[in-house]
Amino acid sequence: MSHIQEIYIADVIIEAMPFHENLSQWCRTRGNVKQALKFSNSDNFLPIGAIQTSHPKVRSEDEVIGFIVYDPSKKIFKQDYIVNIGTIYKQFVLYTKVPGKQYDKEVKHIKQFYAVYDRDGGYEMDHHLTLEQLEHKALVELKPLLAEMAREVVDWGNQGWEAHPSQRRLREVLDKVLEDKKKRTQNLY
């Protein structure tokens, strides 16, 4: 990523998310997707940095990647979804709600996701959660780290956060994220 002249928070967050490399590349190279990702909008949302994957009953060949962000102004967590079509990491669709957004083939309104993938209402029930609801869900699913991360993000949001860090700071963080990512990848082989 050294060829990027100006770094944005979205660039750092995309690299830090626990995404497959093809999904990270899709997010980083498509402006329409990058703008629509809630975790890219640091003025309004704080990312937890975790994902949840599932295969819906109606289209079990597709993988649903849910990512959670915290909305400090409303004090709730919101979850949007990226669908990995056919679970082959070559074609993706982001389902979200962006005010004033022109949707296209890669970014669709969240209601379309529910119409296609959520016949029993399970995904829609997880779309907006309070801290207590998210903690309960995490503990029931034996994901205590998710509950801990959610509490930390709420604390961060309550203290105020740096929505517009300097280019120097963004470069430092991005370099650290990329270094950590490289180490994790090397440890897999």
TORSENU-235027 format. One record per residue: residue number from 1; x, y, z of N, C-alpha, C, O in turn; residue in one letter. Coordinates in Angstrom, 1 decimal. Example, Ala and Ser with C-alpha at 12.3 -4.5 7.8 and 13.67 -1.06 7.14 Angstrom:
% residues 2
NODE   num      n_u      n_v      n_w     ca_u     ca_v     ca_w      c_u      c_v      c_w      o_u      o_v      o_w   residu
NODE     1     13.2     -5.7      7.8     12.3     -4.5      7.8     13.2     -3.3      7.8     14.2     -3.3      8.5        A
NODE     2     12.8     -2.2      7.1     13.7     -1.1      7.1     12.9      0.0      7.9     13.4      1.1      8.0        S
This chain:
% residues 189
NODE   num      n_u      n_v      n_w     ca_u     ca_v     ca_w      c_u      c_v      c_w      o_u      o_v      o_w   residu
NODE     1      0.8     -1.2      0.0      0.0      0.0      0.0      0.9      1.3      0.0      0.3      2.4      0.2        M
NODE     2      2.2      1.1     -0.2      3.0      2.3     -0.1      2.8      3.2     -1.3      3.2      4.4     -1.3        S
NODE     3      2.1      2.8     -2.4      1.8      3.6     -3.5      0.7      4.7     -3.3      0.5      5.6     -4.1        H
NODE     4      0.0      4.5     -2.2     -1.1      5.4     -1.8     -0.5      6.7     -1.3      0.3      6.7     -0.4        I
NODE     5     -0.9      7.9     -1.9     -0.4      9.2     -1.5     -1.0      9.6     -0.2     -0.3     10.0      0.7        Q
NODE     6     -2.3      9.6     -0.2     -3.0     10.0      1.0     -3.7      8.8      1.6     -4.4      8.0      0.9        E
NODE     7     -3.6      8.6      2.9     -4.2      7.5      3.6     -5.5      8.0      4.3     -5.5      9.0      4.9        I
NODE     8     -6.5      7.1      4.3     -7.7      7.4      5.0     -8.0      6.4      6.0     -7.4      5.3      6.0        Y
NODE     9     -8.8      6.7      7.0     -9.1      5.8      8.1     -9.6      4.5      7.5     -9.3      3.4      7.9        I
NODE    10    -10.4      4.6      6.4    -11.0      3.4      5.7     -9.9      2.5      5.3    -10.0      1.2      5.4        A
NODE    11     -8.8      3.0      4.8     -7.6      2.1      4.4     -7.1      1.3      5.5     -6.8      0.1      5.4        D
NODE    12     -6.9      2.0      6.6     -6.4      1.3      7.8     -7.3      0.3      8.3     -6.9     -0.9      8.6        V
NODE    13     -8.6      0.6      8.4     -9.6     -0.3      9.0     -9.7     -1.5      8.0     -9.8     -2.7      8.5        I
NODE    14     -9.8     -1.3      6.7     -9.9     -2.4      5.8     -8.8     -3.4      6.0     -9.0     -4.6      6.0        I
NODE    15     -7.6     -2.9      6.1     -6.4     -3.8      6.3     -6.5     -4.5      7.7     -6.0     -5.6      7.8        E
NODE    16     -7.0     -3.8      8.7     -7.1     -4.4     10.0     -8.2     -5.4     10.2     -8.1     -6.2     11.1        A
NODE    17     -9.2     -5.4      9.3    -10.3     -6.3      9.5     -9.8     -7.7      9.2     -9.0     -7.9      8.4        M
NODE    18    -10.4     -8.7      9.9    -10.0    -10.1      9.7    -10.6    -10.7      8.4    -11.3    -11.7      8.5        P
NODE    19    -10.4    -10.0      7.3    -11.0    -10.4      6.0    -10.0    -11.3      5.2     -8.7    -11.1      5.4        F
NODE    20    -10.5    -12.2      4.4     -9.7    -12.9      3.4     -9.0    -11.8      2.5     -9.6    -10.8      2.2        H
NODE    21     -7.8    -12.0      2.0     -7.1    -11.0      1.2     -8.0    -10.5      0.0     -7.9     -9.4     -0.3        E
NODE    22     -8.7    -11.5     -0.7     -9.5    -11.0     -1.8    -10.6    -10.1     -1.4    -11.0     -9.2     -2.2        N
NODE    23    -11.2    -10.3     -0.3    -12.2     -9.4      0.2    -11.6     -8.1      0.6    -12.2     -7.0      0.3        L
NODE    24    -10.5     -8.0      1.2     -9.8     -6.8      1.6     -9.5     -6.0      0.3     -9.7     -4.8      0.2        S
NODE    25     -9.0     -6.7     -0.7     -8.7     -6.0     -2.0    -10.0     -5.5     -2.6    -10.0     -4.4     -3.2        Q
NODE    26    -11.1     -6.2     -2.6    -12.4     -5.7     -3.1    -12.8     -4.5     -2.4    -13.2     -3.5     -3.1        W
NODE    27    -12.7     -4.5     -1.1    -13.1     -3.3     -0.3    -12.2     -2.1     -0.6    -12.7     -1.0     -0.8        C
NODE    28    -10.9     -2.3     -0.8    -10.0     -1.2     -0.9    -10.0     -0.6     -2.3     -9.7      0.5     -2.5        R
NODE    29    -10.4     -1.4     -3.3    -10.2     -1.0     -4.7    -11.6     -0.5     -5.3    -11.6      0.0     -6.5        T
NODE    30    -12.6     -0.6     -4.6    -13.9     -0.1     -5.2    -14.4      1.1     -4.3    -14.8      0.9     -3.2        R
NODE    31    -14.4      2.2     -4.9    -14.8      3.5     -4.2    -16.2      3.4     -3.7    -16.4      3.9     -2.6        G
NODE    32    -17.1      2.8     -4.5    -18.5      2.8     -4.0    -18.6      1.9     -2.8    -19.4      2.2     -1.9        N
NODE    33    -17.9      0.9     -2.7    -17.9      0.0     -1.5    -17.2      0.6     -0.4    -17.8      0.7      0.8        V
NODE    34    -16.0      1.2     -0.6    -15.3      1.9      0.5    -16.1      3.0      1.1    -16.1      3.1      2.4        K
NODE    35    -16.8      3.7      0.3    -17.7      4.8      0.9    -18.9      4.3      1.7    -19.3      4.9      2.6        Q
NODE    36    -19.4      3.2      1.2    -20.6      2.6      1.9    -20.4      1.8      3.1    -21.3      1.6      3.9        A
NODE    37    -19.1      1.3      3.3    -18.8      0.5      4.5    -19.0      1.4      5.8    -18.4      2.5      5.9        L
NODE    38    -19.8      1.0      6.7    -20.0      1.8      7.9    -18.7      2.0      8.7    -18.5      3.0      9.2        K
NODE    39    -17.9      0.9      8.7    -16.7      1.1      9.5    -15.7      2.0      8.9    -14.7      2.4      9.5        F
NODE    40    -15.9      2.4      7.6    -15.1      3.4      7.0    -15.5      4.9      7.4    -14.7      5.8      7.1        S
NODE    41    -16.6      5.0      7.9    -17.1      6.4      8.3    -16.9      6.6      9.8    -17.7      6.4     10.6        N
NODE    42    -15.6      7.1     10.1    -15.2      7.2     11.5    -15.9      8.4     12.2    -15.8      8.5     13.4        S
NODE    43    -16.6      9.3     11.4    -17.3     10.4     12.1    -18.5      9.8     12.8    -18.9     10.4     13.8        D
NODE    44    -19.0      8.7     12.3    -20.3      8.2     12.9    -20.2      6.8     13.5    -21.1      6.5     14.3        N
NODE    45    -19.2      6.0     13.2    -19.2      4.6     13.6    -17.8      4.2     14.1    -16.8      4.7     13.5        F
NODE    46    -17.8      3.4     15.1    -16.6      2.8     15.5    -16.6      1.3     15.3    -17.5      0.6     15.7        L
NODE    47    -15.6      0.7     14.6    -15.6     -0.7     14.3    -15.2     -1.5     15.5    -14.3     -1.1     16.3        P
NODE    48    -15.7     -2.7     15.7    -15.3     -3.6     16.7    -14.0     -4.3     16.2    -13.2     -4.7     17.1        I
NODE    49    -13.9     -4.6     15.0    -12.8     -5.3     14.4    -13.0     -6.8     14.4    -12.0     -7.5     14.3        G
NODE    50    -14.2     -7.2     14.5    -14.5     -8.6     14.4    -15.6     -8.9     13.4    -16.4     -8.0     13.0        A
NODE    51    -15.6    -10.1     12.9    -16.6    -10.5     11.9    -17.3    -11.8     12.4    -16.7    -12.5     13.2        I
NODE    52    -18.5    -12.0     11.9    -19.2    -13.3     12.2    -19.6    -13.9     10.8    -20.1    -13.1     10.0        Q
NODE    53    -19.3    -15.1     10.6    -19.6    -15.7      9.3    -20.7    -16.8      9.5    -20.8    -17.4     10.5        T
NODE    54    -21.5    -16.9      8.5    -22.6    -17.9      8.5    -23.0    -18.3      7.1    -22.6    -17.6      6.1        S
NODE    55    -23.7    -19.4      7.0    -24.3    -19.8      5.7    -25.8    -19.8      5.9    -26.3    -20.6      6.6        H
NODE    56    -26.5    -18.9      5.2    -28.0    -18.9      5.3    -28.6    -20.2      4.8    -28.2    -20.8      3.9        P
NODE    57    -29.8    -20.5      5.5    -30.5    -21.7      5.1    -31.0    -21.7      3.6    -30.9    -22.7      2.9        K
NODE    58    -31.4    -20.5      3.2    -32.0    -20.4      1.8    -30.9    -20.5      0.7    -31.2    -20.9     -0.4        V
NODE    59    -29.7    -20.0      1.0    -28.6    -20.1      0.0    -27.3    -20.5      0.7    -26.4    -19.7      0.9        R
NODE    60    -27.3    -21.8      1.1    -26.2    -22.2      1.9    -24.9    -22.2      1.2    -23.8    -22.3      1.8        S
NODE    61    -24.9    -22.1     -0.1    -23.6    -22.0     -0.9    -22.9    -20.7     -0.7    -21.7    -20.5     -0.9        E
NODE    62    -23.7    -19.6     -0.3    -23.1    -18.3      0.0    -22.7    -18.2      1.4    -23.3    -18.8      2.3        D
NODE    63    -21.6    -17.4      1.6    -21.2    -17.1      3.0    -21.6    -15.6      3.3    -21.3    -14.7      2.6        E
NODE    64    -22.2    -15.5      4.5    -22.5    -14.1      5.0    -21.5    -13.7      6.0    -21.2    -14.4      7.0        V
NODE    65    -20.9    -12.6      5.7    -19.9    -12.0      6.6    -20.5    -10.8      7.3    -20.6     -9.7      6.6        I
NODE    66    -20.8    -10.9      8.5    -21.4     -9.8      9.3    -20.3     -9.1     10.0    -19.4     -9.7     10.6        G
NODE    67    -20.3     -7.7      9.9    -19.4     -6.9     10.7    -20.2     -5.9     11.5    -21.1     -5.3     11.0        F
NODE    68    -19.7     -5.7     12.7    -20.4     -4.9     13.7    -19.7     -3.6     13.9    -18.5     -3.6     14.0        I
NODE    69    -20.5     -2.5     14.0    -19.9     -1.2     14.3    -20.8     -0.6     15.4    -21.9     -1.0     15.6        V
NODE    70    -20.2      0.3     16.2    -20.9      1.0     17.2    -21.2      2.4     16.8    -20.4      3.1     16.3        Y
NODE    71    -22.5      2.8     17.0    -23.0      4.1     16.7    -23.1      4.9     18.0    -24.1      4.7     18.7        D
NODE    72    -22.1      5.7     18.4    -22.1      6.3     19.7    -23.2      7.3     19.9    -23.7      7.6     21.0        P
NODE    73    -23.7      7.9     18.8    -24.8      8.9     18.9    -26.1      8.2     19.3    -26.9      8.8     20.0        S
NODE    74    -26.3      7.0     18.8    -27.6      6.3     19.2    -27.3      5.2     20.2    -28.3      4.6     20.7        K
NODE    75    -26.1      5.0     20.6    -25.7      4.0     21.6    -26.2      2.6     21.3    -26.7      1.9     22.2        K
NODE    76    -26.0      2.3     20.0    -26.4      0.9     19.6    -25.3      0.4     18.7    -24.6      1.2     18.1        I
NODE    77    -25.3     -0.9     18.5    -24.4     -1.6     17.5    -25.2     -1.8     16.3    -26.4     -2.2     16.4        F
NODE    78    -24.6     -1.7     15.2    -25.3     -2.0     13.9    -24.4     -3.0     13.2    -23.2     -3.0     13.2        K
NODE    79    -25.1     -3.9     12.5    -24.4     -4.9     11.7    -24.8     -4.9     10.3    -26.0     -4.9      9.9        Q
NODE    80    -23.9     -4.8      9.4    -24.1     -4.9      8.0    -23.5     -6.2      7.5    -22.8     -6.9      8.2        D
NODE    81    -23.8     -6.5      6.2    -23.3     -7.8      5.7    -22.7     -7.7      4.4    -23.1     -7.0      3.5        Y
NODE    82    -21.6     -8.5      4.2    -21.0     -8.7      2.9    -21.3    -10.2      2.6    -21.0    -11.1      3.4        I
NODE    83    -21.8    -10.4      1.4    -22.1    -11.8      1.0    -21.0    -12.2      0.0    -20.7    -11.6     -1.0        V
NODE    84    -20.3    -13.3      0.4    -19.3    -14.0     -0.4    -20.0    -15.0     -1.3    -20.3    -16.1     -0.9        N
NODE    85    -20.3    -14.6     -2.5    -21.2    -15.4     -3.4    -20.4    -16.7     -3.7    -19.3    -16.7     -4.2        I
NODE    86    -21.1    -17.8     -3.4    -20.5    -19.1     -3.7    -19.4    -19.5     -2.8    -18.8    -20.6     -3.0        G
NODE    87    -19.1    -18.7     -1.8    -18.0    -18.9     -0.9    -16.6    -19.2     -1.6    -15.9    -20.1     -1.1        T
NODE    88    -16.4    -18.5     -2.7    -15.1    -18.7     -3.4    -14.3    -17.5     -3.4    -13.2    -17.5     -4.0        I
NODE    89    -14.7    -16.4     -2.7    -13.9    -15.2     -2.6    -13.5    -14.5     -3.9    -12.4    -14.1     -4.1        Y
NODE    90    -14.5    -14.5     -4.8    -14.2    -13.9     -6.1    -15.3    -12.8     -6.4    -15.1    -11.9     -7.1        K
NODE    91    -16.5    -13.0     -5.8    -17.6    -12.0     -6.0    -18.3    -11.7     -4.7    -18.6    -12.7     -3.9        Q
NODE    92    -18.5    -10.4     -4.4    -19.0    -10.0     -3.2    -20.1     -9.0     -3.4    -20.2     -8.3     -4.4        F
NODE    93    -21.0     -8.9     -2.4    -22.1     -7.8     -2.4    -22.2     -7.3     -1.0    -22.3     -8.1      0.0        V
NODE    94    -22.1     -6.0     -0.8    -22.3     -5.4      0.5    -23.7     -5.0      0.6    -24.3     -4.3     -0.3        L
NODE    95    -24.3     -5.3      1.7    -25.7     -4.9      2.1    -25.6     -4.0      3.3    -25.2     -4.4      4.3        Y
NODE    96    -26.1     -2.8      3.1    -26.1     -1.7      4.1    -27.2     -0.7      3.9    -28.0     -0.9      3.0        T
NODE    97    -27.2      0.3      4.7    -28.1      1.4      4.5    -27.3      2.7      4.6    -26.8      3.0      5.7        K
NODE    98    -27.3      3.4      3.5    -26.5      4.6      3.5    -27.5      5.7      3.0    -27.9      5.7      1.9        V
NODE    99    -27.7      6.7      3.9    -28.6      7.8      3.5    -28.1      8.5      2.2    -26.9      8.9      2.1        P
NODE   100    -29.0      8.7      1.3    -28.7      9.4      0.0    -27.8      8.6     -0.9    -27.4      9.1     -1.9        G
NODE   101    -27.5      7.3     -0.7    -26.7      6.5     -1.5    -27.4      6.0     -2.7    -28.5      5.5     -2.6        K
NODE   102    -26.7      6.0     -3.8    -27.2      5.4     -5.0    -26.7      3.9     -5.0    -25.4      3.7     -5.0        Q
NODE   103    -27.5      3.0     -4.9    -27.1      1.6     -4.8    -26.8      1.1     -6.2    -27.3      1.6     -7.2        Y
NODE   104    -26.0      0.0     -6.2    -25.6     -0.6     -7.5    -25.5     -2.1     -7.3    -26.0     -2.7     -6.4        D
NODE   105    -24.8     -2.8     -8.3    -24.7     -4.2     -8.2    -23.8     -4.7     -7.1    -23.9     -5.9     -6.7        K
NODE   106    -22.9     -3.9     -6.6    -22.0     -4.3     -5.5    -22.4     -3.8     -4.1    -22.0     -4.3     -3.1        E
NODE   107    -23.2     -2.7     -4.1    -23.7     -2.2     -2.8    -25.2     -2.1     -2.9    -25.8     -1.4     -3.7        V
NODE   108    -25.9     -2.9     -2.0    -27.3     -3.0     -2.1    -27.9     -2.6     -0.7    -27.2     -2.7      0.3        K
NODE   109    -29.2     -2.2     -0.7    -29.8     -1.8      0.5    -30.1     -3.1      1.4    -30.3     -4.2      0.9        H
NODE   110    -29.9     -2.9      2.7    -30.1     -4.0      3.6    -31.4     -4.7      3.5    -31.5     -5.9      3.8        I
NODE   111    -32.4     -4.0      3.1    -33.7     -4.7      2.9    -33.7     -5.8      1.8    -34.4     -6.7      1.9        K
NODE   112    -32.9     -5.6      0.8    -32.7     -6.6     -0.2    -32.0     -7.9      0.4    -32.4     -9.0      0.0        Q
NODE   113    -31.1     -7.7      1.3    -30.5     -8.8      2.0    -31.5     -9.6      2.7    -31.6    -10.8      2.6        F
NODE   114    -32.4     -8.9      3.5    -33.4     -9.6      4.2    -34.4    -10.4      3.3    -34.8    -11.5      3.6        Y
NODE   115    -34.7     -9.8      2.2    -35.6    -10.4      1.2    -35.0    -11.7      0.6    -35.8    -12.7      0.4        A
NODE   116    -33.7    -11.7      0.4    -33.1    -12.9     -0.2    -32.6    -13.9      0.8    -32.8    -15.1      0.6        V
NODE   117    -32.0    -13.4      1.9    -31.3    -14.4      2.8    -31.9    -14.6      4.2    -31.5    -15.5      4.9        Y
NODE   118    -32.9    -13.8      4.5    -33.4    -13.9      5.9    -34.8    -14.2      6.0    -35.7    -13.4      6.5        D
NODE   119    -35.2    -15.4      5.6    -36.6    -15.8      5.6    -37.1    -16.1      7.0    -38.3    -15.9      7.3        R
NODE   120    -36.2    -16.3      8.0    -36.7    -16.6      9.4    -36.5    -15.4     10.3    -36.8    -15.5     11.5        D
NODE   121    -35.9    -14.3      9.8    -35.7    -13.1     10.7    -34.5    -13.1     11.6    -34.4    -12.1     12.3        G
NODE   122    -33.7    -14.1     11.6    -32.5    -14.1     12.5    -31.5    -13.0     12.2    -31.0    -12.4     13.2        G
NODE   123    -31.2    -12.7     10.9    -30.3    -11.7     10.6    -30.8    -10.3     11.0    -30.1     -9.5     11.5        Y
NODE   124    -32.1    -10.1     10.7    -32.7     -8.8     11.0    -32.7     -8.5     12.5    -32.6     -7.4     12.9        E
NODE   125    -32.9     -9.5     13.3    -32.9     -9.4     14.8    -31.5     -8.9     15.2    -31.4     -8.3     16.3        M
NODE   126    -30.4     -9.3     14.5    -29.1     -8.9     14.9    -28.6     -7.6     14.3    -27.4     -7.2     14.5        D
NODE   127    -29.4     -7.0     13.5    -29.0     -5.8     12.8    -28.7     -4.6     13.7    -27.7     -3.9     13.5        H
NODE   128    -29.5     -4.4     14.7    -29.3     -3.3     15.7    -29.4     -3.9     17.1    -30.4     -4.6     17.4        H
NODE   129    -28.3     -3.8     17.8    -28.3     -4.4     19.2    -27.7     -3.4     20.2    -26.9     -2.5     19.9        L
NODE   130    -28.3     -3.4     21.4    -27.7     -2.6     22.5    -26.5     -3.4     23.0    -26.2     -4.5     22.6        T
NODE   131    -25.7     -2.7     23.8    -24.5     -3.4     24.4    -25.0     -4.7     25.2    -24.3     -5.7     25.1        L
NODE   132    -26.0     -4.6     25.9    -26.5     -5.7     26.7    -26.9     -6.8     25.8    -26.6     -8.0     26.1        E
NODE   133    -27.6     -6.5     24.7    -28.1     -7.6     23.8    -26.9     -8.2     23.1    -26.8     -9.5     23.0        Q
NODE   134    -25.9     -7.4     22.7    -24.7     -8.0     22.1    -23.9     -8.8     23.1    -23.4     -9.9     22.7        L
NODE   135    -23.7     -8.4     24.3    -23.0     -9.2     25.3    -23.7    -10.5     25.5    -23.1    -11.5     25.6        E
NODE   136    -25.1    -10.5     25.7    -25.8    -11.7     25.9    -25.6    -12.7     24.7    -25.4    -13.9     24.9        H
NODE   137    -25.8    -12.1     23.5    -25.6    -13.0     22.3    -24.2    -13.6     22.3    -24.1    -14.8     22.0        K
NODE   138    -23.2    -12.8     22.5    -21.8    -13.2     22.5    -21.6    -14.3     23.5    -20.9    -15.3     23.3        A
NODE   139    -22.1    -14.1     24.7    -21.9    -15.1     25.8    -22.7    -16.4     25.5    -22.2    -17.5     25.8        L
NODE   140    -23.9    -16.3     24.9    -24.6    -17.5     24.6    -23.9    -18.3     23.5    -23.9    -19.5     23.5        V
NODE   141    -23.3    -17.6     22.6    -22.6    -18.3     21.5    -21.1    -18.6     21.8    -20.3    -19.0     21.0        E
NODE   142    -20.8    -18.5     23.1    -19.4    -18.8     23.6    -18.4    -17.9     22.9    -17.3    -18.4     22.5        L
NODE   143    -18.7    -16.6     22.7    -17.7    -15.7     22.1    -17.4    -14.5     23.1    -17.8    -13.4     22.9        K
NODE   144    -16.8    -14.8     24.3    -16.6    -13.8     25.3    -15.7    -12.7     24.8    -15.8    -11.5     25.2        P
NODE   145    -14.8    -13.0     23.8    -13.9    -11.9     23.3    -14.8    -10.9     22.6    -14.4     -9.7     22.6        L
NODE   146    -15.8    -11.3     21.9    -16.7    -10.3     21.2    -17.3     -9.4     22.2    -17.4     -8.2     22.0        L
NODE   147    -17.8     -9.9     23.3    -18.4     -9.1     24.4    -17.4     -8.1     24.9    -17.7     -6.9     25.2        A
NODE   148    -16.2     -8.6     25.2    -15.1     -7.7     25.7    -14.8     -6.6     24.7    -14.6     -5.4     25.1        E
NODE   149    -14.7     -6.9     23.4    -14.4     -5.9     22.4    -15.5     -4.9     22.3    -15.3     -3.7     22.1        M
NODE   150    -16.8     -5.4     22.4    -17.9     -4.4     22.4    -17.8     -3.4     23.5    -18.1     -2.3     23.3        A
NODE   151    -17.5     -3.9     24.8    -17.4     -3.0     25.9    -16.3     -2.0     25.7    -16.5     -0.8     26.0        R
NODE   152    -15.2     -2.4     25.2    -14.1     -1.5     24.9    -14.4     -0.4     23.9    -14.1      0.7     24.1        E
NODE   153    -15.2     -0.8     22.9    -15.6      0.2     21.8    -16.6      1.2     22.4    -16.5      2.4     22.1        V
NODE   154    -17.5      0.7     23.3    -18.4      1.6     23.9    -17.6      2.6     24.8    -17.9      3.8     24.8        V
NODE   155    -16.7      2.1     25.6    -15.8      3.0     26.4    -15.1      4.0     25.5    -15.0      5.2     25.9        D
NODE   156    -14.6      3.6     24.4    -13.8      4.4     23.5    -14.8      5.5     23.0    -14.4      6.7     22.9        W
NODE   157    -16.0      5.1     22.6    -17.0      6.1     22.1    -17.4      7.1     23.1    -17.6      8.2     22.8        G
NODE   158    -17.5      6.6     24.4    -17.9      7.5     25.5    -16.8      8.5     25.8    -17.1      9.7     26.2        N
NODE   159    -15.6      8.2     25.6    -14.4      9.1     25.9    -14.2     10.0     24.7    -13.4     11.0     24.9        Q
NODE   160    -14.7      9.8     23.6    -14.4     10.5     22.4    -13.3      9.8     21.7    -12.4      9.2     22.3        G
NODE   161    -13.3     10.0     20.4    -12.2      9.3     19.7    -11.7     10.3     18.6    -12.4     11.3     18.3        W
NODE   162    -10.6      9.9     18.0    -10.0     10.8     17.0    -10.5     10.4     15.7    -10.0      9.5     15.0        E
NODE   163    -11.5     11.1     15.2    -12.2     10.8     13.9    -11.3     11.3     12.7    -11.5     10.8     11.6        A
NODE   164    -10.4     12.2     12.9     -9.6     12.8     11.9     -8.1     12.8     12.3     -7.6     13.9     12.4        H
NODE   165     -7.5     11.7     12.4     -6.0     11.7     12.8     -5.2     12.2     11.6     -5.6     12.3     10.5        P
NODE   166     -4.0     12.6     12.0     -3.1     13.2     11.0     -2.6     12.1     10.0     -2.7     10.9     10.3        S
NODE   167     -2.1     12.5      8.9     -1.5     11.6      7.9     -0.3     10.8      8.6     -0.2      9.6      8.3        Q
NODE   168      0.5     11.5      9.4      1.6     10.8     10.0      1.1      9.7     10.9      1.6      8.5     10.9        R
NODE   169      0.0     10.0     11.7     -0.5      8.9     12.6     -1.2      7.8     11.8     -1.0      6.6     12.2        R
NODE   170     -1.9      8.1     10.7     -2.5      7.1      9.9     -1.4      6.2      9.3     -1.6      4.9      9.3        L
NODE   171     -0.3      6.8      8.8      0.8      6.0      8.2      1.4      5.1      9.3      1.7      3.9      9.0        R
NODE   172      1.6      5.6     10.5      2.1      4.8     11.6      1.2      3.6     11.9      1.7      2.4     12.0        E
NODE   173      0.0      3.8     12.0     -1.0      2.7     12.3     -1.1      1.7     11.1     -1.1      0.5     11.4        V
NODE   174     -1.1      2.2      9.9     -1.2      1.4      8.8      0.0      0.5      8.7     -0.1     -0.7      8.4        L
NODE   175      1.2      1.1      8.9      2.4      0.3      8.8      2.4     -0.8      9.9      2.8     -1.9      9.6        D
NODE   176      1.9     -0.5     11.1      1.8     -1.5     12.2      0.8     -2.6     11.8      1.1     -3.8     12.0        K
NODE   177     -0.3     -2.2     11.2     -1.3     -3.2     10.8     -0.8     -4.1      9.8     -0.9     -5.3      9.9        V
NODE   178     -0.1     -3.6      8.8      0.5     -4.4      7.7      1.6     -5.3      8.2      1.7     -6.4      7.7        L
NODE   179      2.4     -4.8      9.1      3.5     -5.6      9.7      2.9     -6.8     10.5      3.3     -7.9     10.3        E
NODE   180      1.8     -6.5     11.3      1.2     -7.6     12.1      0.5     -8.6     11.1      0.6     -9.8     11.4        D
NODE   181     -0.1     -8.1     10.1     -0.8     -9.0      9.1      0.3     -9.9      8.4      0.0    -11.1      8.2        K
NODE   182      1.4     -9.3      8.1      2.5    -10.1      7.4      3.0    -11.2      8.4      3.2    -12.3      7.9        K
NODE   183      3.1    -10.9      9.6      3.6    -11.9     10.6      2.6    -13.0     10.8      2.9    -14.2     10.8        K
NODE   184      1.3    -12.6     10.9      0.2    -13.6     11.0      0.2    -14.6      9.8      0.1    -15.8      9.9        R
NODE   185      0.4    -14.0      8.6      0.4    -14.8      7.4      1.6    -15.7      7.3      1.4    -16.9      6.9        T
NODE   186      2.7    -15.2      7.7      3.9    -16.1      7.7      3.8    -17.2      8.7      4.3    -18.3      8.5        Q
NODE   187      3.1    -17.0      9.8      2.9    -18.1     10.8      2.0    -19.1     10.3      1.9    -20.2     10.9        N
NODE   188      1.2    -18.9      9.3      0.3    -19.9      8.8      1.0    -20.9      7.9      0.5    -22.0      7.7        L
NODE   189      2.2    -20.6      7.5      2.9    -21.5      6.5      4.2    -22.1      7.2      4.9    -22.9      6.5        Y
